Amino acid sequence: MTTLLLLGAVMMFLAVALGAFGAHALKTKLSEDMMKIYQTGIQYHIAHALGLLLLGLISAQTESPSLVVLAGWFLFAGIILFSGSLYALSLTGIRKLGAITPLGGVAFLIGWVITAIAVI
């Protein structure tokens, strides 16, 4: 439980910091297309960081906390792969980095399926 809550809090901090950085420092440096890509990374980062916090709370209430923790690690991996690849793509313009993004999406999906299994 504590690990997921800490991880969620750190990920939320980073999401807010990166969002502010994008809104202020990158607004004039990135093309509109690259800014949209960056913002998509922020959107999924925030949603799944909140998910980590939620899983931290759920893990204390379920009979299968180890499954909930596993789900949390998949959400964390999803943030790194999905949002991280979008941040890198938007900042570098290297389109091949977009090939990593779906792996993060799959990690998100796996995390939420494991969550469903854990709470059933």
C-alpha positions in Angstrom: 0.0 0.0 0.0 2.7 2.5 1.0 4.7 1.8 -2.1 1.8 2.5 -4.4 0.9 5.7 -2.5 4.4 6.9 -2.6 4.8 6.0 -6.3 1.5 7.7 -7.1 2.5 10.9 -5.2 5.9 11.0 -6.9 4.3 10.4 -10.3 1.7 13.2 -9.7 4.5 15.6 -8.7 6.3 14.8 -11.9 3.1 15.1 -14.0 2.4 18.5 -12.6 6.0 19.7 -13.0 6.2 18.4 -16.5 2.8 19.9 -17.4 3.9 23.3 -16.1 7.2 23.0 -18.0 5.4 22.2 -21.2 2.9 25.0 -20.7 5.5 27.6 -20.0 8.9 26.6 -21.4 7.9 24.5 -24.4 4.8 26.5 -25.6 6.9 28.6 -28.0 9.5 26.0 -28.8 7.4 23.1 -30.0 5.2 22.9 -33.0 1.5 22.6 -32.4 1.6 19.0 -33.4 4.5 18.2 -31.0 2.8 20.2 -28.2 -0.4 18.0 -28.7 1.8 14.9 -28.4 3.4 16.2 -25.2 0.0 17.1 -23.8 -1.3 13.6 -24.5 1.7 12.3 -22.5 0.7 14.6 -19.6 -2.9 13.6 -19.7 -2.2 9.8 -19.5 0.6 10.5 -16.9 -1.9 12.3 -14.6 -4.7 9.8 -15.1 -2.5 6.8 -14.2 -0.6 8.5 -11.4 -4.1 9.1 -9.9 -4.7 5.4 -10.6 -1.6 4.5 -8.6 -3.0 6.5 -5.6 -6.3 4.7 -6.0 -4.6 1.3 -6.1 -2.7 2.2 -2.9 -6.0 2.7 -1.2 -7.6 -0.3 -2.8 -4.7 -2.6 -1.8 -5.6 -2.0 1.9 -9.2 -3.1 1.3 -8.8 -6.2 -0.8 -8.1 -9.8 -0.1 -5.5 -9.8 -2.9 -3.2 -6.9 -2.2 -0.3 -8.5 -4.1 -2.4 -8.5 -7.3 -3.2 -4.8 -6.7 0.5 -4.0 -6.2 1.3 -5.9 -9.4 -1.4 -3.9 -11.2 0.3 -0.7 -9.9 3.6 -1.7 -11.3 2.0 -2.2 -14.7 0.5 1.3 -14.4 3.9 2.7 -13.5 5.5 0.9 -16.4 2.8 2.3 -18.6 3.6 5.9 -17.5 7.3 5.4 -18.2 6.7 3.7 -21.6 3.6 5.6 -22.9 4.1 9.1 -21.5 7.9 8.9 -21.5 8.0 8.0 -25.2 5.6 10.8 -26.0 7.7 13.3 -24.1 10.8 12.1 -25.8 9.2 12.1 -29.2 7.8 15.6 -28.8 11.1 17.0 -27.5 13.4 15.3 -30.1 11.1 14.9 -33.1 12.3 11.4 -33.5 9.1 9.7 -34.8 10.5 6.2 -34.2 10.1 6.7 -30.5 6.4 6.5 -31.1 6.8 2.7 -31.6 7.3 2.4 -27.8 4.1 4.2 -27.0 1.8 1.2 -27.7 3.8 -0.9 -25.2 2.9 1.6 -22.5 -0.7 1.4 -23.6 -0.7 -2.4 -23.3 0.9 -2.0 -19.8 -2.0 0.3 -18.8 -4.5 -2.2 -20.0 -2.8 -5.1 -18.2 -2.7 -3.1 -15.0 -6.4 -2.4 -15.2 -7.3 -6.0 -16.0 -5.3 -7.2 -13.0 -7.1 -4.6 -10.9 -10.4 -6.0 -12.0 -9.3 -9.5 -11.2 -8.0 -8.5 -7.8 -11.3 -6.8 -6.7 -13.6 -9.6 -7.9 
